[in-house]
Amino acid sequence: MPTYLYKNLETGEIYELVQSMRDDPYTTHPETGVPVKRILARPAIAFKGGGFHANDYRPAEPKAKEPKSGGGSE
């Protein structure tokens, strides 16, 4: 089950609470009963630098055709 971040509205303390994705967000802390609000968390990854898409996903450039040797036999 996923972990969600909740903020205590009285003290500002942040909690991690585990609950099903199908459940409604908590309005009170399940153990203490204090009012809480679900907050958004930043993703754990960050893409930095230039051109991830352009560098990694561009099609391969066609190779130059090598000239065939003239059909002379020895």
C-alpha positions as a LaTeX table, in Angstrom:
\begin{tabular}{lrrr}
\hline
Residue & $x$ (\AA) & $y$ (\AA) & $z$ (\AA) \\
\hline
Met1 & 0.00 & 0.00 & 0.00 \\
Pro2 & 1.23 & 3.52 & $-0.71$ \\
Thr3 & 2.52 & 5.98 & 1.84 \\
Tyr4 & 1.06 & 9.50 & 1.92 \\
Leu5 & 2.26 & 12.67 & 3.65 \\
Tyr6 & $-0.06$ & 14.41 & 6.06 \\
Lys7 & 0.48 & 17.69 & 7.88 \\
Asn8 & $-0.80$ & 18.30 & 11.42 \\
Leu9 & $-2.87$ & 21.48 & 11.14 \\
Glu10 & $-2.20$ & 22.47 & 14.76 \\
Thr11 & 1.57 & 21.97 & 15.04 \\
Gly12 & 2.73 & 21.77 & 11.41 \\
Glu13 & 4.35 & 18.37 & 12.00 \\
Ile14 & 4.44 & 16.10 & 8.94 \\
Tyr15 & 3.45 & 12.42 & 9.15 \\
Glu16 & 3.77 & 9.50 & 6.74 \\
Leu17 & 0.63 & 7.39 & 6.83 \\
Val18 & 0.00 & 4.16 & 4.94 \\
Gln19 & $-3.43$ & 3.74 & 3.40 \\
Ser20 & $-5.08$ & 2.18 & 0.38 \\
Met21 & $-5.38$ & 4.21 & $-2.80$ \\
Arg22 & $-9.13$ & 3.57 & $-2.71$ \\
Asp23 & $-9.59$ & 5.14 & 0.75 \\
Asp24 & $-10.59$ & 8.75 & 1.18 \\
Pro25 & $-7.86$ & 11.05 & 2.58 \\
Tyr26 & $-7.71$ & 11.26 & 6.36 \\
Thr27 & $-9.10$ & 14.41 & 7.97 \\
Thr28 & $-7.89$ & 13.42 & 11.44 \\
His29 & $-4.86$ & 11.42 & 12.51 \\
Pro30 & $-6.01$ & 7.80 & 12.97 \\
Glu31 & $-4.27$ & 7.39 & 16.36 \\
Thr32 & $-4.35$ & 10.84 & 17.98 \\
Gly33 & $-7.45$ & 12.41 & 16.39 \\
Val34 & $-5.79$ & 15.75 & 15.62 \\
Pro35 & $-6.84$ & 17.42 & 12.34 \\
Val36 & $-4.53$ & 16.64 & 9.41 \\
Lys37 & $-4.37$ & 17.48 & 5.71 \\
Arg38 & $-2.77$ & 15.44 & 2.91 \\
Ile39 & 0.11 & 17.25 & 1.25 \\
Leu40 & 1.87 & 16.61 & $-2.04$ \\
Ala41 & 5.38 & 15.23 & $-2.08$ \\
Arg42 & 8.07 & 15.93 & $-4.65$ \\
Pro43 & 9.03 & 13.04 & $-6.89$ \\
Ala44 & 12.14 & 11.12 & $-5.91$ \\
Ile45 & 13.87 & 11.62 & $-9.27$ \\
Ala46 & 15.01 & 14.74 & $-11.08$ \\
Phe47 & 16.27 & 14.91 & $-14.64$ \\
Lys48 & 19.01 & 17.51 & $-14.92$ \\
Gly49 & 21.05 & 18.49 & $-17.91$ \\
Gly50 & 20.20 & 19.12 & $-21.49$ \\
Gly51 & 18.46 & 16.98 & $-24.00$ \\
Phe52 & 17.51 & 13.67 & $-22.45$ \\
His53 & 14.96 & 13.11 & $-25.16$ \\
Ala54 & 17.12 & 14.41 & $-28.00$ \\
Asn55 & 20.17 & 12.39 & $-26.95$ \\
Asp56 & 18.59 & 9.13 & $-25.92$ \\
Tyr57 & 15.57 & 8.71 & $-28.15$ \\
Arg58 & 16.52 & 10.14 & $-31.52$ \\
Pro59 & 16.64 & 7.60 & $-34.35$ \\
Ala60 & 20.03 & 6.32 & $-35.38$ \\
Glu61 & 21.51 & 8.23 & $-38.28$ \\
Pro62 & 21.80 & 6.21 & $-41.47$ \\
Lys63 & 25.28 & 4.93 & $-42.19$ \\
Ala64 & 26.98 & 6.15 & $-45.34$ \\
Lys65 & 27.05 & 3.52 & $-48.05$ \\
Glu66 & 30.50 & 2.17 & $-48.76$ \\
Pro67 & 31.46 & 2.29 & $-52.42$ \\
Lys68 & 31.41 & $-1.15$ & $-53.98$ \\
Ser69 & 34.58 & $-2.23$ & $-55.69$ \\
Gly70 & 34.47 & $-2.24$ & $-59.50$ \\
Gly71 & 33.60 & $-5.66$ & $-60.85$ \\
Gly72 & 37.09 & $-6.30$ & $-62.28$ \\
Ser73 & 38.26 & $-9.87$ & $-61.97$ \\
Glu74 & 41.90 & $-10.87$ & $-61.58$ \\
\hline
\end{tabular}
